[in-house]
Amino acid sequence: MKKLKIAQISPLWISVPPEKYGGIERVVHYLTEELIKRGHDVTLFASGDSKTKAKLVSVRPRALKKDNIPWTDPFWNLENISRALRQAKDFDVIHAHLDLWPLFFQELVKTPMLHTFHNPLYLSSITNPDLFPTRLKMFELHKKDMYGCFISKSQRSLCPIKFPHQSIVYNGIDTSQYKFYPKPKNHFVWIARIDPYKGIENAIEAAERTGINLVLAGRLDPDSEGYFKEKIKPRLNNKIKYIGELSQDQLSDFYGNAIACLYPIEWHEPFGLIMAESMACGTPVIAFDKGSVSEVVKDGKTGFVLPMEDKNGKKNIQGLVEAIKKIDQIERSDCRRWVDDNFTYQKMTDEYEKLYYKLAGK
């Protein structure tokens, strides 16, 4: 089959691959390098400090985060998209990972474009279409001329917009970077960006009730420092510790040495690489049933998926407590096997490759 010329447009906030936190950038990295291994001609539009075997095109010498450019400032990312589309005729297909921003320009070029939705596209309740946020209105406006890709069934089902051309491709990880640990140590872990809806307080409360050792890790952004100081730091002690943000090289030991990963999130996670990474190390996941959780974690086999609220409508901390007590029912080898069968970057690339040929054929 003919090899393709493919453009990958990544956000500029974080380098590809990320040095630490960066789910989108990690997925873009896995996909880009595997496509090259398969013989495709790939050009990556990303920050200049990215490392890739693809042709790297950069409008900025380094990731925006390093220069403290806020997430609310879209202008360098717009320049990045503009640079890619000025070369559109050089590609068979363009794969954009930048939310809504490429929508405004896709109809100006003839090269087919695939948009992966890495961020949520939903409203908790929709009673009046006129009240749609502007971001969703833009997707609605351009949906007939675009091909969208969701990263979970949950993400698609929660989306109020019905895209006429769309698919689902699960994210994948490099399982070779995650060693299997058959025998954990005597602690549990929680990891995510420090944010209330990521469930850090739920994990702490469950740890306090059970008396387990809990290690917390994750990025602490400047705008969350007040929350951390007020709500999290006072609850840290010799049994509940925060160790900061981890690099890729540290993740395998972090997950693998844990009895389980607590992931009691309070939002509809579109995918959640953390769950796949943890299970790849043999570490089961205990999580609230929000977003993609029930797709990524096989309840009773690779962890426990719990309702976020109990019968009285209160936070289901007791459910977490009960799951912690019976976690030894989970076979750690089943966790690794589940990820190998469903969430590898090779399987992800297989699915995207099919979409590229489909779009290029049109």
C-alpha positions as CSV (number, residue, x, y, z in Angstrom):
1,M,0.0,0.0,0.0
2,K,1.2,3.5,-0.8
3,K,3.0,5.3,2.0
4,L,1.5,8.6,3.0
5,K,2.8,12.1,3.6
6,I,1.3,13.1,6.9
7,A,1.3,16.3,8.9
8,Q,0.9,16.1,12.7
9,I,0.0,19.5,14.3
10,S,0.7,19.5,18.0
11,P,-0.1,22.1,20.6
12,L,2.9,24.3,21.5
13,W,2.4,24.4,25.3
14,I,4.6,21.4,25.9
15,S,7.4,19.7,23.9
16,V,6.9,16.4,22.1
17,P,7.4,14.1,23.9
18,P,6.8,15.9,27.2
19,E,9.5,16.0,29.8
20,K,6.9,15.4,32.5
21,Y,3.2,16.2,32.3
22,G,1.6,16.2,28.8
23,G,-1.0,13.7,27.7
24,I,-1.7,15.1,24.3
25,E,2.0,15.5,23.5
26,R,2.8,12.0,24.6
27,V,0.1,10.6,22.3
28,V,1.3,12.7,19.4
29,H,4.9,11.4,20.0
30,Y,3.9,7.8,20.1
31,L,1.8,8.2,16.9
32,T,4.4,10.2,15.0
33,E,7.3,7.8,15.7
34,E,5.3,4.7,14.9
35,L,4.1,6.1,11.6
36,I,7.7,6.8,10.7
37,K,8.7,3.2,11.6
38,R,5.9,2.1,9.2
39,G,7.5,4.0,6.4
40,H,5.3,7.1,6.2
41,D,6.7,10.5,5.5
42,V,5.8,12.6,8.6
43,T,6.2,16.3,9.4
44,L,5.6,17.3,13.0
45,F,4.6,20.9,13.7
46,A,5.6,21.4,17.3
47,S,7.8,23.4,19.6
48,G,11.5,23.6,18.7
49,D,12.7,21.7,21.8
50,S,10.7,18.6,20.6
51,K,12.6,15.4,19.8
52,T,11.5,13.4,16.8
53,K,12.6,11.3,13.8
54,A,10.0,13.3,11.8
55,K,10.7,16.5,10.0
56,L,10.3,19.1,12.7
57,V,8.8,22.5,11.8
58,S,8.7,25.0,14.6
59,V,7.5,28.6,14.9
60,R,8.8,28.8,18.5
61,P,12.2,27.6,19.7
62,R,10.8,26.1,22.9
63,A,7.5,25.1,24.6
64,L,5.2,28.0,25.5
65,K,5.0,26.8,29.1
66,K,8.7,27.4,29.6
67,D,8.1,31.1,28.8
68,N,5.1,31.4,31.1
69,I,2.7,32.1,28.2
70,P,-0.8,31.3,29.6
71,W,-3.1,28.7,28.2
72,T,-5.6,31.4,27.4
73,D,-3.2,32.9,24.8
74,P,-3.9,31.1,21.5
75,F,-1.7,33.2,19.1
76,W,1.4,31.1,18.8
77,N,-0.7,28.0,18.3
78,L,-2.6,29.9,15.5
79,E,0.8,30.7,13.9
80,N,1.6,27.0,14.2
81,I,-1.6,26.0,12.3
82,S,-1.0,28.7,9.7
83,R,2.5,27.4,9.1
84,A,1.3,23.9,8.6
85,L,-1.6,24.8,6.3
86,R,0.7,26.9,4.1
87,Q,2.4,23.6,3.3
88,A,-1.0,21.7,2.9
89,K,-0.4,20.7,-0.7
90,D,2.7,18.8,0.4
91,F,0.6,16.3,2.4
92,D,-1.9,13.5,1.8
93,V,-3.5,14.2,5.1
94,I,-3.2,16.6,8.0
95,H,-3.9,15.4,11.6
96,A,-4.7,18.3,14.0
97,H,-4.6,18.0,17.8
98,L,-5.5,21.6,18.7
99,D,-9.2,21.5,19.6
100,L,-11.3,24.1,17.6
101,W,-8.5,26.4,16.2
102,P,-7.9,24.5,12.9
103,L,-11.6,24.7,12.1
104,F,-11.5,28.2,10.9
105,F,-8.9,27.4,8.2
106,Q,-9.6,23.8,7.1
107,E,-11.9,24.9,4.3
108,L,-9.2,27.0,2.8
109,V,-7.1,24.0,1.8
110,K,-7.9,20.9,-0.3
111,T,-5.9,18.4,1.8
112,P,-8.2,16.4,4.1
113,M,-7.8,17.0,7.8
114,L,-8.5,14.8,10.8
115,H,-9.3,16.5,14.1
116,T,-8.8,14.5,17.3
117,F,-10.8,15.8,20.2
118,H,-8.5,15.5,23.2
119,N,-10.6,17.8,25.4
120,P,-14.2,17.4,26.5
121,L,-17.0,18.4,24.1
122,Y,-20.0,18.3,26.4
123,L,-22.4,20.2,28.6
124,S,-23.7,18.8,31.9
125,S,-27.2,19.9,30.9
126,I,-28.5,21.3,27.7
127,T,-32.0,22.8,27.6
128,N,-31.6,25.5,25.0
129,P,-29.2,25.2,22.0
130,D,-28.9,29.0,22.0
131,L,-27.1,28.8,25.3
132,F,-24.2,26.7,23.8
133,P,-20.8,28.1,24.7
134,T,-19.2,29.8,21.7
135,R,-16.6,27.0,21.5
136,L,-19.3,24.4,20.9
137,K,-21.1,26.7,18.5
138,M,-18.0,26.8,16.3
139,F,-17.9,23.0,16.2
140,E,-21.6,23.0,15.2
141,L,-20.9,25.6,12.5
142,H,-18.1,23.6,10.9
143,K,-19.2,20.0,11.6
144,K,-20.3,19.2,8.0
145,D,-16.9,20.0,6.6
146,M,-14.8,18.2,9.2
147,Y,-13.8,14.6,10.2
148,G,-13.7,14.3,14.0
149,C,-12.2,11.6,16.2
150,F,-13.2,11.0,19.8
151,I,-10.9,9.2,22.2
152,S,-13.7,7.2,24.0
153,K,-17.3,6.2,23.6
154,S,-18.2,8.2,26.7
155,Q,-16.7,11.4,25.2
156,R,-18.8,10.9,22.1
157,S,-22.0,10.1,23.9
158,L,-21.7,13.2,26.1
159,C,-21.1,15.5,23.1
160,P,-24.2,17.5,22.1
161,I,-23.0,17.9,18.5
162,K,-23.7,15.1,16.1
163,F,-20.8,15.0,13.7
164,P,-21.7,13.4,10.3
165,H,-18.1,12.2,9.9
166,Q,-16.5,10.8,13.0
167,S,-14.7,7.8,14.6
168,I,-13.5,6.6,18.0
169,V,-9.8,5.8,18.5
170,Y,-8.6,5.0,22.0
171,N,-5.3,6.5,23.2
172,G,-2.3,4.2,23.5
173,I,0.8,4.0,25.5
174,D,4.3,2.5,25.1
175,T,4.0,-0.6,27.3
176,S,7.8,-1.2,27.0
177,Q,8.3,1.9,29.2
178,Y,6.2,0.4,32.0
179,K,7.6,-2.7,33.8
180,F,5.3,-5.3,35.3
181,Y,5.5,-5.4,39.1
182,P,4.0,-8.7,40.4
183,K,4.6,-7.7,44.1
184,P,3.9,-4.2,45.2
185,K,5.1,-2.5,48.4
186,N,2.7,-1.2,51.2
187,H,1.2,1.9,49.8
188,F,-1.4,3.3,47.4
189,V,-0.9,6.2,44.9
190,W,-2.8,9.1,43.4
191,I,-1.5,11.0,40.4
192,A,-2.9,13.8,38.2
193,R,-2.6,17.6,37.9
194,I,-3.4,19.1,41.3
195,D,-7.1,20.2,40.9
196,P,-10.2,19.6,42.9
197,Y,-12.1,17.7,40.1
198,K,-9.2,15.3,39.8
199,G,-10.3,13.7,43.1
200,I,-7.2,14.3,45.2
201,E,-9.3,15.2,48.3
202,N,-11.4,12.0,47.8
203,A,-8.3,9.9,47.7
204,I,-7.0,11.6,50.9
205,E,-10.2,11.1,52.7
206,A,-10.3,7.4,51.8
207,A,-6.7,7.1,53.0
208,E,-7.5,8.8,56.3
209,R,-10.5,6.4,56.9
210,T,-8.5,3.3,56.1
211,G,-5.1,4.3,57.5
212,I,-3.3,3.3,54.4
213,N,-0.1,4.9,53.1
214,L,-0.8,7.2,50.2
215,V,1.7,8.8,47.9
216,L,0.4,11.8,45.9
217,A,2.1,13.0,42.7
218,G,1.4,15.5,39.9
219,R,1.9,18.9,38.5
220,L,1.1,21.9,40.6
221,D,0.3,24.9,38.5
222,P,0.6,28.5,39.9
223,D,-3.2,29.0,39.8
224,S,-3.7,25.9,42.0
225,E,-1.1,26.8,44.6
226,G,-3.7,28.5,46.8
227,Y,-6.0,25.4,46.7
228,F,-3.0,23.1,47.5
229,K,-2.0,25.3,50.5
230,E,-5.5,25.5,51.9
231,K,-7.0,22.1,51.2
232,I,-4.1,19.6,50.6
233,K,-1.0,20.6,52.5
234,P,-2.6,20.6,56.0
235,R,-3.6,16.9,55.5
236,L,-0.1,15.7,54.6
237,N,1.8,13.7,57.2
238,N,4.0,10.6,57.6
239,K,1.3,8.4,55.9
240,I,0.1,10.8,53.2
241,K,2.9,12.4,51.2
242,Y,3.1,14.6,48.1
243,I,6.3,14.1,46.0
244,G,5.7,16.6,43.2
245,E,5.7,16.1,39.4
246,L,7.3,13.0,37.9
247,S,9.3,12.4,34.7
248,Q,8.6,9.6,32.4
249,D,11.5,7.6,33.8
250,Q,10.0,7.8,37.3
251,L,6.5,6.6,36.4
252,S,7.1,2.9,36.1
253,D,8.4,2.6,39.7
254,F,5.8,5.0,41.0
255,Y,2.9,2.9,39.6
256,G,4.4,-0.5,39.9
257,N,5.4,-0.4,43.6
258,A,1.8,0.6,44.6
259,I,-0.9,-1.7,45.7
260,A,-3.4,0.3,43.7
261,C,-3.9,3.7,42.0
262,L,-6.8,5.7,43.5
263,Y,-8.5,7.7,40.7
264,P,-11.8,9.1,42.2
265,I,-12.3,11.9,39.7
266,E,-15.3,14.2,39.7
267,W,-15.4,15.0,36.0
268,H,-16.0,13.2,32.7
269,E,-12.4,12.3,31.7
270,P,-12.2,11.9,27.9
271,F,-9.7,9.1,28.3
272,G,-7.2,9.1,31.1
273,L,-3.7,7.8,30.3
274,I,-3.0,7.5,34.0
275,M,-5.3,4.5,34.3
276,A,-3.6,2.7,31.3
277,E,-0.2,3.5,32.6
278,S,-1.0,2.1,36.1
279,M,-2.5,-1.1,34.8
280,A,0.4,-1.6,32.5
281,C,2.6,-1.9,35.6
282,G,0.2,-4.5,37.1
283,T,-1.4,-1.9,39.4
284,P,-5.2,-2.0,39.6
285,V,-7.2,1.2,39.5
286,I,-10.0,2.2,41.9
287,A,-12.0,5.0,40.3
288,F,-15.4,6.8,40.2
289,D,-17.5,6.0,37.2
290,K,-17.1,9.3,35.3
291,G,-16.3,9.7,31.7
292,S,-14.3,7.0,30.1
293,V,-13.4,5.2,33.4
294,S,-15.6,2.1,32.7
295,E,-14.1,1.7,29.3
296,V,-10.5,1.9,30.4
297,V,-10.9,-0.1,33.7
298,K,-12.6,-3.5,33.5
299,D,-14.6,-3.5,36.7
300,G,-13.8,-6.5,39.0
301,K,-11.0,-7.6,36.7
302,T,-8.4,-4.8,36.5
303,G,-9.8,-2.7,39.4
304,F,-13.1,-1.3,40.7
305,V,-15.4,1.2,39.1
306,L,-17.7,2.9,41.6
307,P,-20.6,5.3,41.4
308,M,-19.5,8.8,42.6
309,E,-22.5,9.1,44.9
310,D,-23.9,6.7,47.4
311,K,-27.6,5.9,47.9
312,N,-28.0,9.1,49.9
313,G,-26.5,11.3,47.2
314,K,-23.3,11.9,49.1
315,K,-19.8,11.4,47.9
316,N,-19.1,7.7,47.8
317,I,-16.0,7.6,50.0
318,Q,-17.3,4.5,51.7
319,G,-17.2,2.8,48.3
320,L,-13.5,3.7,48.0
321,V,-12.9,2.3,51.4
322,E,-14.5,-1.0,50.6
323,A,-12.7,-1.3,47.3
324,I,-9.4,-0.7,49.1
325,K,-10.1,-3.5,51.5
326,K,-10.8,-6.0,48.7
327,I,-8.1,-4.9,46.2
328,D,-6.2,-8.2,46.7
329,Q,-9.0,-9.9,44.7
330,I,-7.5,-8.3,41.5
331,E,-4.8,-10.3,39.7
332,R,-2.1,-7.9,38.7
333,S,-1.2,-10.0,35.6
334,D,-4.8,-9.4,34.3
335,C,-4.2,-5.6,34.5
336,R,-1.1,-5.8,32.3
337,R,-2.8,-8.2,29.8
338,W,-5.8,-5.8,29.5
339,V,-3.5,-2.9,28.5
340,D,-1.5,-5.1,26.1
341,D,-4.8,-6.1,24.4
342,N,-6.4,-2.7,24.2
343,F,-4.3,0.4,24.9
344,T,-1.0,0.2,23.1
345,Y,0.3,2.9,20.8
346,Q,0.6,0.3,18.1
347,K,-3.1,-0.5,18.2
348,M,-3.8,3.3,18.3
349,T,-1.7,3.8,15.2
350,D,-3.4,0.9,13.4
351,E,-6.7,2.8,13.8
352,Y,-5.4,6.2,12.8
353,E,-3.6,4.7,9.8
354,K,-7.0,3.3,8.6
355,L,-8.5,6.8,8.9
356,Y,-5.6,8.4,7.0
357,Y,-6.1,6.1,4.1
358,K,-9.8,6.6,4.1
359,L,-9.4,10.4,4.1
360,A,-6.6,10.4,1.6
361,G,-8.7,8.2,-0.7
362,K,-11.4,10.8,-0.8
